[in-house]
Amino acid sequence: MSSEKSADDARQVWDVVVVGAGPAGASAAYAAAVAGRSVLVLEKAELPRYKTCGGGIIGPSRDALPPGFELPLRDRVHAVTFTLDGKFTRTRRSRHMLFGLINRPEFDQRLVEHAQKAGAEVRTGVTVARVEQHGPAVPDRRTVAVVLQGGETVLARAVVGADGSASRIGAHVGVKLDQVDLGLEAEIPVPATVAEDWAGRVLIDWGPLPGSYGWVFPKGDTLTVGVISARGEGAATKRYLEDFIARLGLAGFEPGVSSGHLTRCRSEDSPLSRGRVLVCGDAAGLLEPWTREGISFALRSGRLAGEWAVRIAEAHDAVDARRQALNYAFAVKAGLGVEMAVGRRLLTVFERRPGLFHTALTGFRPAWNAFAKITRGSTTLAEIVRTHPVAHRALSRLDR
């Protein structure tokens, strides 16, 4: 751990400070800590804390977890029931697990504990007001000042912003967003007889609003029921959730938690860094535009951010720091950025023709097989479009 002389006392300078202790922040902290660097995680909430999230762990999420991490799965999904605004019900099944379901408080807590075991330190209940890379709070050009509410300043060689979709670090970097959606969710405790009917099976409903869909994810004695659609249709989105719950026969059960959350997708030209500050996960607007799946993007971008934050911390001048930040941006865009570009195209088509997606997934075996492979992590949407001529031609025609 390094230290710097500031005025007449010695002040600790962390190699990497991570703002936010969700999946992206915990992954970044773990990656930097296992590299032997001093790492501090700053989290405004007390852990564990609830997050509005379906809690689906698909293959890319599983593959991005730290070695030895045991998923706290509440259920293993082998079947998906698809409906089109409550109609044309069809269930597809798989002999192999498609994906797992977790509760976010438990999952996030375990990720943080993994980072701590690797050597990261965690402070909860602290809010970051801003970061400064110039000015009297910054002792030299290799240091970033993280200013907390109340005036305390934490110094770092590199900062990773993983503080969610309303990120203050993202605002510092200048993150630009071109898609904002509203997700509403209810955690509904149900009797054992109801829970048994849902065990191992999820429901996906292609919704009545452009680009909308709903889901039911079973987690033991609780069903996570939610919907998502474009921001600006708040009343209609709330009505969709209420109607969705009613037609599922769940209106008589009192939700344990009802919550809402805005998801935000980055513009293609949005920056991922500024000086010695990187952003990842929701703070960078990194998520799949069509499904709005964010956990795998958080885990993968967080790991990359942690690895490149280490290199930035080692940089002795602004030129080298800039080079490493550009390498981080290239790594994100070459992988996650390509997936997002395909997701944007699919969302555009889905907004116009949700029935086409329903028909394909429920009646066309290659489409269902692709869905299963994507959820298991053996391929991606981008890979399918790139390598399968039929998929490429079909999407190109639909684009027009």
RAMOBEL-V358825 format. One record per pair of residues at least 6 apart in sequence whose C-alpha atoms are under 8 Angstrom apart, sorted by the first residue. I is the first residue (numbers start at 1). GAP is how many residues later the second one is. If there is no record, write none. Layout:
# RAMOBEL-V358825
i:gap
I:GAP
I:GAP
This chain:
# RAMOBEL-V358825
i:gap
1:11
1:12
1:13
1:14
1:36
1:37
2:10
2:11
2:12
2:13
3:7
3:8
3:9
3:10
3:11
4:6
4:7
4:8
4:9
5:6
6:133
12:143
13:130
13:141
13:142
13:143
13:144
14:24
14:25
14:26
14:141
14:142
14:143
15:22
15:23
15:24
15:141
15:142
15:143
15:295
15:298
16:13
16:16
16:21
16:22
16:23
16:24
16:140
16:141
16:142
16:143
16:144
16:293
16:294
16:297
17:22
17:23
17:24
17:25
17:139
17:141
17:142
17:143
18:7
18:10
18:11
18:21
18:22
18:23
18:24
18:141
18:142
18:143
18:144
19:6
19:22
19:23
19:24
19:109
19:140
19:141
19:142
19:143
19:144
19:150
20:6
20:21
20:22
20:23
20:24
20:141
20:142
20:143
20:144
21:20
21:21
21:22
21:87
21:91
21:141
21:142
22:86
22:90
22:140
22:141
23:85
23:88
23:272
23:275
23:276
23:279
24:138
24:256
24:257
24:274
24:275
24:276
24:277
24:278
24:279
25:16
25:135
25:136
25:137
25:138
25:255
25:277
26:15
26:82
26:85
26:86
26:89
26:276
27:38
27:39
27:84
27:88
27:272
27:273
27:275
27:276
27:279
28:132
28:274
28:275
28:276
28:277
28:278
28:279
29:10
29:11
29:12
29:86
29:91
29:277
30:36
30:84
30:85
30:86
30:88
30:89
30:90
30:273
30:276
31:272
31:273
31:275
31:276
32:6
32:7
32:274
32:275
32:277
32:278
33:6
33:82
33:85
33:86
33:87
34:84
34:85
35:272
35:275
36:83
37:273
38:81
38:82
39:80
39:81
39:82
40:80
40:81
40:82
40:83
41:79
41:80
41:81
41:82
42:80
42:81
42:82
42:84
42:85
42:86
43:79
43:80
43:81
43:82
43:83
43:84
44:80
44:81
44:82
44:83
44:84
45:79
45:80
45:81
46:78
46:79
47:58
47:62
47:77
48:57
48:58
48:60
48:61
49:56
50:54
50:55
51:53
51:54
52:131
52:132
52:133
52:207
52:208
52:209
53:51
53:132
54:161
54:163
54:170
54:171
54:172
55:46
55:47
55:48
55:49
55:162
56:43
56:44
56:45
56:46
56:161
57:42
57:43
57:44
57:45
57:238
57:239
58:40
58:41
58:42
58:238
58:316
58:317
58:318
58:319
59:40
59:315
59:316
59:317
59:318
59:319
60:236
60:315
60:316
60:317
61:234
61:235
61:236
61:238
61:239
62:234
63:314
64:232
64:235
64:236
64:239
65:234
66:48
69:45
71:31
71:36
72:30
72:31
72:34
72:35
73:27
73:28
73:29
73:30
74:26
74:27
74:28
74:29
74:144
74:145
74:146
75:25
75:26
75:27
75:124
75:125
75:143
75:144
75:145
76:21
76:22
76:23
76:24
76:25
76:124
77:20
77:21
77:22
77:23
77:24
77:122
77:123
77:124
77:125
78:15
78:16
78:17
78:18
78:19
78:20
78:21
78:122
78:123
79:12
79:13
79:14
79:15
79:19
79:121
79:122
79:123
80:11
80:12
80:13
80:121
80:122
80:123
80:124
81:8
81:9
81:10
81:11
81:120
81:121
81:122
81:123
82:6
82:7
82:8
82:9
82:121
82:122
82:123
82:124
82:276
82:280
83:6
83:7
83:120
83:121
83:122
83:123
83:275
84:121
84:122
84:123
84:270
84:271
84:274
85:120
85:121
85:122
85:123
86:119
86:158
86:161
90:272
91:271
92:270
92:276
94:278
97:279
98:274
98:277
98:278
99:276
99:277
101:116
101:117
101:118
102:117
103:116
116:6
126:22
126:23
127:21
127:22
128:18
128:19
128:20
128:21
128:40
129:17
129:18
129:19
129:20
129:39
130:16
130:17
130:18
130:38
130:39
130:42
131:13
131:14
131:15
131:16
131:38
131:41
132:6
132:12
132:13
132:14
132:15
133:8
133:10
133:11
133:12
133:142
133:143
134:7
134:10
137:8
137:16
138:6
138:7
138:17
141:176
141:177
142:15
142:171
142:173
142:174
142:175
142:176
143:12
143:13
143:14
143:15
143:133
144:11
144:12
144:13
144:14
144:15
144:132
145:8
145:9
145:10
145:11
146:7
146:8
146:9
146:10
147:6
147:7
148:6
157:119
157:155
157:156
157:157
158:118
158:119
158:120
158:151
158:152
158:154
158:155
159:117
159:118
159:119
159:150
160:117
160:118
160:119
160:120
160:145
160:146
160:149
161:6
161:8
161:9
161:116
161:117
161:118
161:119
161:122
162:7
162:117
162:118
162:119
162:120
162:121
162:122
162:140
163:6
163:119
163:120
164:117
164:118
164:119
165:97
165:98
165:99
165:117
165:118
165:119
165:120
166:117
167:115
167:116
169:110
169:114
170:109
170:113
170:114
172:102
173:98
173:99
173:100
173:101
173:104
173:105
173:106
174:96
174:97
175:91
175:95
175:96
175:97
175:109
175:110
176:90
176:91
176:93
176:94
176:95
176:109
177:87
177:88
177:89
177:90
177:93
177:108
178:86
178:87
178:88
178:89
179:51
179:85
179:86
179:87
179:88
179:110
180:50
180:51
180:82
180:83
180:84
180:85
181:47
181:48
181:49
181:50
181:81
181:82
181:83
182:46
182:47
182:48
182:49
182:52
182:55
182:78
182:79
182:80
182:81
183:43
183:44
183:45
183:46
183:77
183:78
183:79
183:80
184:42
184:43
184:44
184:53
184:54
184:57
184:74
184:75
184:76
184:77
185:39
185:40
185:41
185:42
185:56
185:73
185:74
185:75
186:38
186:39
186:40
186:69
186:70
186:71
186:72
186:73
187:35
187:36
187:37
187:38
187:68
187:69
187:70
187:71
188:34
188:35
188:36
188:37
188:65
188:66
188:67
188:68
188:69
189:32
189:33
189:34
189:64
189:65
189:66
189:67
190:31
190:32
190:33
190:63
191:30
192:29
195:23
195:25
195:26
195:27
195:28
198:20
199:19
199:20
199:21
200:18
201:16
201:17
202:13
202:14
202:15
202:16
203:11
203:12
203:13
203:14
204:9
204:10
204:11
204:12
205:8
205:9
205:10
206:6
206:7
206:8
206:148
206:152
207:6
207:7
207:33
208:32
209:20
209:27
209:28
210:19
210:20
210:140
210:141
210:142
211:18
211:19
211:79
211:136
211:137
211:139
211:140
211:141
211:143
212:15
212:16
212:17
212:18
212:139
213:14
213:15
213:16
214:11
214:12
214:13
214:14
214:27
214:30
215:9
215:10
215:11
215:12
216:7
216:8
216:9
216:10
217:6
217:7
217:8
218:6
225:20
226:15
227:10
227:13
227:14
228:9
229:8
231:31
242:9
245:6
263:19
263:29
264:18
264:21
264:22
264:23
265:17
265:20
265:21
265:22
265:23
265:24
266:18
266:19
266:20
268:69
271:58
272:6
272:7
272:8
272:12
272:57
273:6
273:52
273:53
273:56
274:51
275:43
275:46
275:47
275:50
276:33
276:36
276:37
276:45
276:46
276:49
278:27
278:31
278:47
279:26
280:6
280:18
280:21
280:22
280:25
281:6
281:13
281:16
281:17
281:18
281:20
281:21
282:12
282:16
286:8
286:11
286:12
286:15
286:50
287:6
287:7
287:8
287:10
287:11
287:53
288:6
288:9
288:51
288:52
288:55
289:51
289:54
289:55
289:58
290:53
290:54
290:56
290:57
291:52
297:39
301:31
301:35
304:24
304:27
304:28
305:23
308:16
308:17
308:19
308:20
311:10
311:13
312:8
312:9
312:12
312:13
313:8
315:6
338:44
339:41
339:42
339:43
342:39
342:40
342:43
343:38
345:50
345:54
346:49
348:51
349:49
349:50
350:6
350:7
360:7
360:8
361:6
361:7
361:10
362:6
370:14
373:6
373:7
374:6
374:7
384:7
384:8
385:6
385:7
385:10
386:6
